[in-house]
Amino acid sequence: MNISSVYLKSFITRSCGQRISACLFTTDVKENIEIPKRIHRGPTDILRALESTVKRDYTAAHYKYHDDPYLIPMSNLGKRTFAMAQEAGRKAAYWVRQENADLFQHQEADPMIKSFAPKIMYNESSEVTIQDLNEVIEKSYVFDAVTIYKLLKSKNVDVPAVAMQQLLELLCFYNHEEPLLEDFIEERWFKQSFKGKERQRKTWKDGDLAEEIFISFDNPNEEAYSAIIQGMAKYGQVDRSWQLFEEALSKNLLLSVDAYNSIIGVANFLKEAYDLRWTFVLDMLSMMAQAKVKPNLRTLNNVLKTLSTMGTSKIVKENALKTLAEFRAMNIEPSLASWYYILITFCKERGPVSPILKNIMNELEGKDLQIKDEKDTFFFVTAMDICHHHLHDLELANRVNNLLNLHNNYDLIGDSYKESIYYRHYITLLCKTETLEEFMQNTYLKLVPHIYVPEPSVMLEILKCVEANDAVEYIPRLWSDVIIFDHVNRENLINLVLNILVSSENAESATLAERFSTIAWDIWNKIENQNENKINKISFTGEMLGKIMTLLLKNDDFEKACIVMDKLQNDQTTVLGVSSFEALELFVNHCVKEKLPSKAISCIQYAVDSGFEDAANLAVTLNTSLTLDETHLSKLSVIVGPDVFK
């Protein structure tokens, strides 16, 4: 083989390799790079993302409380007082800033943070413009808007019709009241509790600025009529709102859907009879159809609200379901408020049992719920009430609770009052249906006290369950909670705790006897050392003192038992009833053990005064167990008679 052939062969090999490499690393596919649209991120989105990865810590108190076990409030009253005290501090700081606005003119932030700047104060000498009026209306400063409007009118400044309409809507929405600032979270949280208990009544301010503005319009348009109708209906001026509604229709004005909704929402005030009420609602819906006013979710909820006030008849329930179907056909999906009205329509207190909540849960389970109506916050507390009292269904209650704790659904619990009622129903139902061990480990120790503080009625149910199961090992924890939750002024709780401790068959161990004795003496001190000026004072009863003495004697706390016995004997006029004979017998036996016949004779005297027929047997026991001198024998003879010793 010559050199030329070798060179040619190597050249061919090298060329083929290069071509193969080129084929391997070359492609004709063209990739289209699409840049995704920018997603707007809020200032707290990263924090929310991090928060979603952390589960709720049931052992930790709410972040608004100091992280100190000695400062964290445990009772409902303590939690409310603590939170409102903090809020009072914020309001005081807000007041100082407003009253001394000239001292807070420095601006450290750039650009300026308007929320940190003092609020502009307006008075009779202020120079104001239409722009100022528009700004305070936008910020919902009701009092400032009224002040600026009156200043403009006093200076004969023409206020544009648009600004007049916006001011009218502001006044109608808030009824001339200044809304609570968004910064005062705690006040709003606790204030709603009282608002929910109030029945709707007339609070509309007749003849105030809203009506003056409405009258000042030469020819009020549909927007003005809609605003005044909604305001009057919202705040109980029902008859006048209906008159204005009819007046607007007579002028062929096209009212807003919210105006129609407001009138439907007060149908139960306009019509008393159920059939007339439903006919009225149907007429209103027909008017909306003729005027080509498209209904919305509020329309659905107000129709269902009216139906919920119309008794328990079958036709009412059928109409409620038909209403849901009709609105769903218009692509209007129900909110939690809709389901709330369905629940109170089907599950009346004295009506037949309805399983409709199960169907509702099938609709809602697994969803991330959003608030769409102010009554949405009534759903969970009502659903749990129905699980407890109407259906007695533990499985369904757990489904409701799981839905509440899913995603951000807990925001829909409402306020402090609804939250407390919700857990009252839930825990009471679990206490009645689960085994005591499961209930204490999985529910009570998890939720109490940082999530929920049981009311006295709930503690009573738990103690009854403990009594039924003779599970006295839970009493020390429960009694500690009774003290922490400030329930020690409840006589029924104290009597039940004492009864459980005395009648328990599992309290023979020395450890339990010592702990029970501590609880008994704690009860003694709580009642004995009550404030003299306290209104609802607990008074000792003979039965209560007898049980306390029994528990003390079982732990050989004879000195403390003597104090209780002295109370029984010396305060018979103030102590209601008498001690049990068993407690007196146990005391006499310990007197024999301690060789104190004088104490035993005093106890026998009390037994005779209390009318116990077996008191003589105590004297015999004392005489046979101890060697008594003549003084002791003569006292016993006087108490029980000389024939006893023959």
C-alpha positions in Angstrom: 0.0 0.0 0.0 1.5 3.3 -1.1 1.5 6.6 0.7 -1.1 8.2 -1.5 -3.7 5.5 -0.8 -3.1 5.8 2.9 -3.6 9.6 2.8 -6.7 9.3 0.7 -8.2 6.8 3.1 -7.6 9.0 6.1 -9.0 12.0 4.3 -12.2 10.1 3.5 -12.6 8.9 7.1 -12.0 12.4 8.5 -14.6 14.0 6.1 -17.2 11.4 7.0 -16.7 11.9 10.7 -17.1 15.7 10.3 -20.3 15.2 8.3 -21.8 12.8 10.9 -20.9 15.2 13.7 -22.6 18.0 11.8 -25.7 15.9 11.4 -25.8 15.0 15.1 -25.5 18.6 16.3 -27.6 20.4 13.7 -31.4 20.6 13.8 -33.9 22.3 11.7 -36.5 22.7 14.5 -37.2 26.3 15.4 -38.2 27.0 19.0 -40.7 29.9 19.7 -39.8 31.5 23.0 -42.9 33.0 24.6 -42.4 35.5 27.4 -45.3 35.0 29.9 -47.4 38.0 30.9 -46.3 39.8 34.1 -48.2 38.7 37.1 -48.8 41.5 39.5 -47.4 40.7 43.0 -48.6 42.5 46.1 -46.3 43.5 48.9 -47.4 40.6 51.1 -47.6 37.8 48.4 -44.2 36.3 49.4 -45.3 36.2 53.1 -48.6 34.6 52.1 -46.7 32.0 50.1 -44.5 31.2 53.1 -47.4 31.2 55.4 -49.2 28.6 53.3 -46.4 26.1 53.9 -46.7 26.4 57.7 -49.6 24.6 59.5 -51.5 26.2 62.3 -49.9 25.9 65.7 -52.6 25.0 68.1 -50.3 25.3 71.1 -49.6 28.9 70.4 -51.7 31.9 71.3 -52.8 34.5 68.8 -49.9 36.7 67.6 -51.7 39.8 69.1 -50.9 38.5 72.6 -47.5 38.8 74.2 -45.5 35.6 73.9 -45.4 35.1 77.7 -47.4 32.4 79.5 -48.0 34.8 82.4 -49.4 37.5 80.1 -51.4 35.5 77.7 -55.1 35.9 78.6 -57.0 32.6 78.9 -60.6 33.6 79.6 -63.0 35.0 77.0 -63.3 38.2 79.1 -59.5 38.4 79.4 -58.9 38.0 75.7 -61.5 40.7 74.9 -60.1 43.1 77.5 -56.5 42.5 76.4 -57.4 43.1 72.7 -59.5 46.1 73.4 -56.9 47.6 75.6 -54.4 47.4 72.8 -57.0 49.0 70.5 -57.5 51.8 73.0 -53.8 52.5 72.9 -54.0 52.8 69.1 -57.0 55.1 69.3 -55.1 57.2 71.9 -52.1 57.5 69.6 -54.5 58.4 66.7 -56.1 61.1 68.9 -52.7 62.5 69.9 -51.7 62.7 66.3 -54.9 64.5 65.3 -54.9 66.9 68.2 -51.2 67.8 67.7 -50.9 67.6 63.9 -48.3 70.4 63.8 -45.9 68.2 65.6 -46.1 65.4 63.0 -45.2 67.2 59.8 -41.8 65.5 59.3 -41.7 63.1 56.3 -39.2 60.4 56.5 -40.6 58.3 53.7 -40.2 59.2 50.0 -42.7 59.1 48.4 -44.9 60.2 51.3 -47.1 57.6 53.0 -50.4 59.4 53.4 -51.6 57.1 56.1 -48.8 58.3 58.4 -49.8 61.9 57.9 -52.3 63.5 60.2 -55.8 63.8 58.9 -56.9 67.2 57.7 -59.3 68.8 60.1 -62.1 71.0 58.7 -64.1 73.7 60.5 -66.2 76.7 59.7 -63.2 78.8 58.7 -61.6 76.2 56.3 -61.0 77.1 52.7 -62.5 74.2 50.7 -63.0 73.2 47.1 -65.0 70.7 45.1 -61.8 68.6 44.9 -61.7 68.4 48.8 -65.3 67.2 48.7 -64.5 64.5 46.2 -61.4 63.3 48.2 -63.3 62.9 51.5 -66.2 61.1 49.7 -63.7 58.7 48.1 -62.1 58.0 51.6 -65.6 57.6 53.2 -65.1 60.4 55.7 -68.8 61.1 56.3 -68.5 63.9 58.8 -65.9 65.7 56.8 -68.0 65.4 53.6 -71.0 66.9 55.4 -68.9 69.8 56.8 -67.3 70.6 53.4 -70.7 70.4 51.6 -72.2 72.9 54.1 -69.2 75.2 53.7 -69.5 75.1 49.9 -73.2 75.9 50.2 -72.6 78.7 52.6 -70.2 80.3 50.1 -72.7 79.8 47.2 -70.4 77.4 45.4 -72.3 75.2 42.9 -71.7 71.6 43.7 -71.7 69.4 40.5 -74.5 66.9 40.2 -72.0 64.0 40.1 -70.5 65.1 43.5 -74.0 65.5 44.9 -74.9 62.0 43.8 -71.8 60.6 45.4 -72.4 62.4 48.6 -76.0 61.1 48.7 -74.8 57.5 48.2 -72.3 57.9 51.0 -74.8 59.3 53.4 -77.4 56.6 52.5 -74.8 53.8 52.9 -73.6 54.9 56.3 -76.8 56.6 57.6 -74.8 59.8 58.5 -72.5 57.7 60.8 -68.8 57.8 60.6 -67.6 54.2 59.7 -65.0 52.5 61.9 -61.5 53.0 60.6 -59.9 49.9 59.0 -57.0 50.2 61.5 -59.2 49.3 64.4 -59.5 45.6 63.7 -60.2 44.4 67.2 -63.1 46.8 67.8 -64.7 45.6 64.6 -64.1 41.9 65.6 -65.9 42.3 68.9 -68.4 45.0 67.8 -69.9 42.6 65.2 -70.8 40.3 68.1 -73.4 42.7 69.4 -74.5 43.8 66.0 -75.5 40.2 65.1 -77.8 40.0 68.2 -79.8 43.1 67.3 -83.0 42.8 65.5 -83.6 45.0 62.5 -85.3 48.2 63.6 -85.7 51.7 62.2 -82.5 53.7 62.6 -82.8 55.9 59.5 -82.4 59.5 60.4 -85.5 61.3 59.1 -85.1 64.8 57.7 -81.3 64.7 57.7 -78.9 65.8 54.9 -79.5 62.8 52.7 -83.2 63.7 52.3 -82.3 67.3 51.9 -80.0 66.5 49.0 -82.6 64.3 47.4 -85.2 67.0 47.7 -82.8 69.6 46.3 -82.8 67.8 42.9 -85.2 69.4 40.6 -86.0 66.1 38.8 -84.2 63.3 40.7 -82.9 60.7 38.3 -82.9 56.9 38.7 -79.5 57.0 40.5 -80.8 59.3 43.2 -84.0 57.3 43.7 -82.0 54.1 43.8 -79.6 55.5 46.5 -82.3 56.9 48.8 -84.4 53.7 48.4 -81.5 51.5 49.4 -80.6 53.6 52.3 -84.1 53.7 53.8 -84.6 50.0 53.3 -81.3 49.2 54.9 -82.0 51.2 58.0 -85.6 50.3 58.6 -87.5 53.2 57.0 -89.4 50.6 55.0 -92.7 52.3 54.2 -91.1 55.5 52.9 -88.6 53.5 50.7 -91.6 51.6 49.2 -93.4 54.9 48.5 -90.3 56.3 46.7 -90.0 53.0 44.8 -93.5 53.3 43.5 -93.0 57.0 42.8 -89.9 56.2 40.7 -91.8 53.5 38.7 -94.6 56.0 38.1 -92.1 58.3 36.5 -90.8 55.5 34.2 -87.4 55.6 35.8 -85.1 52.6 35.3 -84.0 51.8 38.9 -80.9 49.8 39.6 -80.9 46.1 40.5 -79.8 47.1 44.0 -82.9 49.1 44.5 -85.1 46.1 43.5 -83.0 43.9 45.8 -83.5 46.3 48.7 -87.3 46.2 48.4 -87.3 42.4 48.0 -85.1 42.2 51.2 -87.8 44.0 53.3 -90.8 42.1 51.9 -91.4 40.5 55.3 -92.0 44.1 56.7 -94.2 45.2 53.8 -96.4 42.0 53.8 -97.4 40.1 56.8 -99.2 37.0 55.4 -96.9 34.4 53.8 -98.9 34.1 50.6 -99.0 37.8 50.1 -95.3 38.0 50.8 -94.4 35.5 48.2 -96.8 37.1 45.7 -95.1 40.4 46.3 -91.6 38.8 45.6 -92.9 37.3 42.4 -94.3 40.6 41.3 -91.0 42.3 42.0 -89.2 39.7 39.9 -91.7 40.2 37.1 -91.1 44.0 37.2 -87.4 43.4 36.9 -87.9 41.2 33.9 -90.2 43.8 32.2 -87.7 46.6 32.9 -84.9 44.3 31.6 -83.0 44.6 34.9 -80.8 41.6 35.2 -80.8 40.0 38.7 -77.6 39.2 40.5 -76.5 37.2 43.5 -78.0 39.7 46.0 -81.4 39.2 44.3 -81.1 35.5 44.9 -80.1 35.9 48.5 -82.9 38.4 49.2 -85.5 36.1 47.7 -84.2 33.2 49.8 -84.1 35.5 52.8 -87.8 36.2 52.4 -88.6 32.5 51.9 -86.8 31.7 55.2 -89.3 33.9 57.1 -92.3 32.0 55.8 -92.6 29.0 58.0 -92.0 25.3 57.5 -94.6 24.4 54.9 -93.6 22.1 52.0 -94.4 24.8 49.4 -91.9 27.2 50.9 -89.1 24.6 50.6 -90.1 23.8 47.0 -90.1 27.5 46.1 -86.6 27.8 47.7 -85.2 24.9 45.5 -87.0 26.3 42.4 -85.4 29.7 43.1 -82.0 28.1 43.2 -82.6 26.3 40.0 -83.9 29.4 38.2 -80.9 31.5 39.2 -78.4 28.8 38.3 -80.0 28.7 34.9 -79.0 32.4 34.6 -75.4 31.4 35.6 -75.8 32.9 39.1 -74.2 30.5 41.5 -75.2 30.6 45.2 -72.9 32.0 47.8 -72.5 30.8 51.4 -75.3 33.3 52.3 -77.6 31.5 49.9 -76.9 28.2 51.6 -77.4 29.8 55.0 -80.9 30.8 54.0 -81.6 27.4 52.6 -80.5 25.9 55.9 -82.7 28.1 58.1 -85.6 27.4 55.7 -85.3 23.6 55.8 -84.0 23.0 59.3 -86.4 24.8 61.6 -86.1 24.2 65.4 -89.6 22.6 65.6 -89.8 21.4 62.0 -89.1 17.9 60.5 -85.5 16.7 60.3 -83.9 17.6 56.9 -80.6 16.1 55.5 -80.1 19.0 53.1 -76.9 20.0 54.8 -75.3 16.8 53.4 -76.2 17.9 49.9 -74.8 21.4 50.5 -71.6 19.9 51.7 -71.3 17.8 48.6 -71.5 21.1 46.7 -68.9 23.0 48.8 -66.4 20.4 49.9 -62.8 21.1 48.8 -63.5 24.6 47.5 -61.6 27.8 48.3 -64.5 30.0 49.4 -64.7 33.7 48.9 -66.9 36.2 50.6 -69.6 37.6 48.3 -72.3 38.6 50.7 -72.2 40.0 54.3 -74.4 37.1 55.4 -71.8 34.6 54.2 -70.3 34.6 57.7 -73.5 33.0 59.1 -73.1 29.8 57.2 -70.5 27.9 59.2 -72.0 28.7 62.6 -75.4 27.7 61.4 -74.2 24.5 59.7 -72.5 23.4 63.0 -75.6 24.2 65.0 -77.6 22.0 62.6 -75.1 19.2 63.0 -75.4 19.4 66.7 -79.0 20.0 67.5 -80.9 19.1 64.3 -79.0 16.0 62.9 -76.7 14.9 65.8 -74.2 13.9 63.0 -70.6 13.7 64.0 -69.3 12.8 60.6 -71.0 15.7 59.0 -69.7 18.1 61.7 -66.2 17.0 60.9 -66.8 17.6 57.2 -68.0 21.2 58.0 -65.0 21.7 60.3 -62.5 20.4 57.6 -64.1 22.8 55.1 -63.7 25.7 57.5 -60.0 25.0 58.0 -59.3 24.5 54.3 -57.4 27.2 52.3 -58.4 30.6 53.7 -62.0 29.6 54.5 -61.5 30.4 58.2 -61.8 34.1 57.2 -65.5 33.4 56.8 -66.0 32.4 60.5 -67.3 36.0 61.0 -66.5 37.5 64.3 -65.6 36.6 67.9 -69.2 35.8 68.8 -69.8 33.5 65.8 -66.5 31.8 66.4 -67.4 31.0 70.0 -70.8 29.7 69.1 -69.4 27.5 66.3 -66.9 25.8 68.7 -69.5 25.5 71.4 -71.7 23.4 69.1 -68.7 21.5 67.7 -67.1 20.6 71.0 -70.4 19.7 72.7 -71.3 17.4 69.8 -67.9 15.7 70.0 -68.1 15.3 73.7 -71.4 13.5 73.4 -70.5 11.3 70.5 -66.8 10.4 70.7 -65.1 8.3 73.4 -63.8 10.5 76.2 -60.2 9.6 75.5 -60.5 10.5 71.8 -62.3 13.7 72.7 -59.7 14.9 75.2 -56.6 13.9 73.2 -57.8 15.0 69.7 -60.1 17.9 70.4 -60.0 19.4 73.9 -56.2 19.5 74.3 -55.8 20.7 70.8 -58.4 23.6 70.7 -58.4 24.7 74.4 -57.5 27.4 75.4 -55.8 29.2 72.5 -58.5 28.5 69.8 -61.6 28.3 72.0 -62.4 28.9 75.7 -65.4 26.7 76.7 -68.3 28.5 78.2 -69.7 27.2 81.6 -72.4 25.2 79.8 -69.8 23.4 77.7 -67.6 22.7 80.7 -70.7 21.2 82.4 -71.2 18.8 79.5 -67.6 17.8 79.6 -67.7 17.1 83.3 -70.9 15.1 82.9 -69.1 13.0 80.3 -66.2 12.5 82.8 -68.7 11.5 85.5 -70.4 9.0 83.2 -67.0 7.4 82.3 -65.6 7.7 85.9 -62.5 9.2 84.2 -61.3 11.1 87.2 -57.8 11.4 85.8 -59.0 14.3 83.7 -60.4 16.3 86.6 -57.2 18.0 87.7 -56.7 19.5 84.2 -60.4 20.4 83.9 -60.5 22.0 87.3 -57.3 24.0 86.4 -59.1 25.2 83.3 -62.2 26.1 85.3 -60.1 28.4 87.4 -58.2 29.9 84.5 -61.4 30.5 82.5 -62.9 32.3 85.5 -65.7 29.8 85.9 -65.2 29.3 89.7 -68.3 31.4 90.4 -70.5 28.7 88.9 -72.0 26.7 91.7 -73.2 23.9 89.4 -69.7 23.3 88.1 -68.3 23.2 91.7 -71.0 20.7 92.9 -70.4 18.4 89.9 -66.6 18.4 90.4 -67.0 17.5 94.1 -69.6 14.8 93.3 -67.2 13.2 90.7 -64.3 13.2 93.1 -66.3 11.8 96.0 -68.2 9.1 94.1 -65.3 7.9 92.0 -64.3 4.3 92.3 -60.8 4.9 90.9 -59.6 7.4 93.5 -57.9 5.0 95.9 -54.4 5.8 94.8 -52.3 8.1 97.0 -51.5 10.3 94.1 -55.1 10.9 93.1 -56.1 11.3 96.7 -53.6 14.1 97.2 -54.6 15.9 94.0 -58.3 15.6 94.9 -57.6 17.0 98.3 -55.8 19.9 96.7 -58.8 20.6 94.5 -61.2 20.3 97.5 -59.1 22.8 99.5 -58.9 25.1 96.5 -62.7 25.1 96.3 -62.9 25.9 100.0 -60.5 28.9 99.6 -62.3 30.2 96.5 -65.6 30.3 98.3 -64.4 31.3 101.7 -62.3 34.2 100.5 -64.9 35.8 98.1 -65.1 39.5 98.0 -67.8 40.7 100.4 -69.1 43.2 97.8 -69.5 40.5 95.1 -73.0 40.5 93.7 -73.4 36.8 92.9 -71.6 35.2 95.8 -71.6 31.4 96.2 -72.8 30.2 99.5 -71.6 27.0 101.2 -74.1 24.2 101.5 -73.9 21.4 104.0 -73.6 18.8 101.2 -70.7 20.8 99.6 -68.8 21.1 102.9 -69.3 17.4 103.6 -67.8 16.4 100.3 -64.9 18.8 100.8 -64.3 17.3 104.2 -64.5 13.7 102.8 -61.8 14.5 100.2 -59.5 16.0 102.7 -59.9 13.1 105.1 -59.1 10.6 102.3 -55.8 12.3 102.0 -55.4 12.4 105.8 -55.6 16.3 105.8 -57.2 16.1 109.3 -56.4 19.7 110.3 -58.1 21.2 107.2 -61.0 18.8 107.7 -61.4 20.2 111.3 -61.6 23.7 109.8 -64.4 22.5 107.5 -66.2 20.8 110.5 -66.0 24.0 112.5 -67.7 25.8 109.6 -70.5 23.3 109.6 -71.0 23.4 113.3 -70.6 27.2 113.9 -72.4 28.5 110.9 -75.5 26.4 110.8 -77.7 29.4 110.3 -75.8 30.5 107.1 -75.0 27.1 105.7 -77.9 25.7 103.7 -78.6 22.0 104.4 -76.5 19.5 106.3 -73.6 17.3 105.5 -74.0 13.7 104.6 -73.8 11.1 107.4 -71.0 9.3 105.6 -68.8 12.4 105.8 -69.5 12.8 109.5 -68.8 9.1 110.2 -65.5 9.4 108.3 -64.6 12.4 110.4 -65.3 10.6 113.7 -63.2 7.7 112.6 -60.3 10.0 111.9 -60.8 11.6 115.3 -60.5 8.2 116.8 -57.3 7.6 114.8 -55.9 11.0 116.0 -57.2 10.3 119.5 -59.1 13.5 119.7 -62.4 12.7 121.4 -63.4 16.4 121.8 -63.5 16.9 118.0 -65.5 13.7 117.7 -68.0 14.7 120.3 -68.5 18.1 118.5 -69.2 16.1 115.3 -71.7 13.9 117.0 -73.5 16.9 118.4 -73.8 18.3 114.8 -75.1 14.9 113.7 -77.8 14.9 116.4 -78.7 18.5 115.6 -79.0 17.6 111.9 -81.5 14.8 112.8 -79.5 11.8 111.8 -81.0 8.7 113.5 -77.6 6.9 113.4 -75.8 9.6 115.4 -75.9 7.3 118.4 -73.9 4.7 116.5 -71.1 7.3 116.2 -71.1 7.7 120.0 -70.9 4.0 120.5 -68.0 3.8 118.0 -66.1 6.5 119.9 -66.8 5.0 123.3 -65.6 1.5 122.2 -62.5 2.8 120.3 -61.1 5.2 122.9 -61.0 5.3 126.7 -63.1 8.3 127.5 -62.9 10.2 130.8 -66.0 11.1 132.9 -66.2 14.6 131.2 -66.4 13.1 127.7 -68.9 10.4 128.8 -71.2 12.9 130.4 -71.2 15.1 127.3 -72.0 12.0 125.1 -74.8 11.0 127.5 -76.3 14.5 127.3 -76.1 14.4 123.5 -77.3 10.9 122.6 -78.8 9.8 126.0 -77.4 7.5 128.7 -79.2 4.4 127.4 -76.9 4.2 124.4 -74.0 2.9 126.6 -75.9 0.2 128.4 
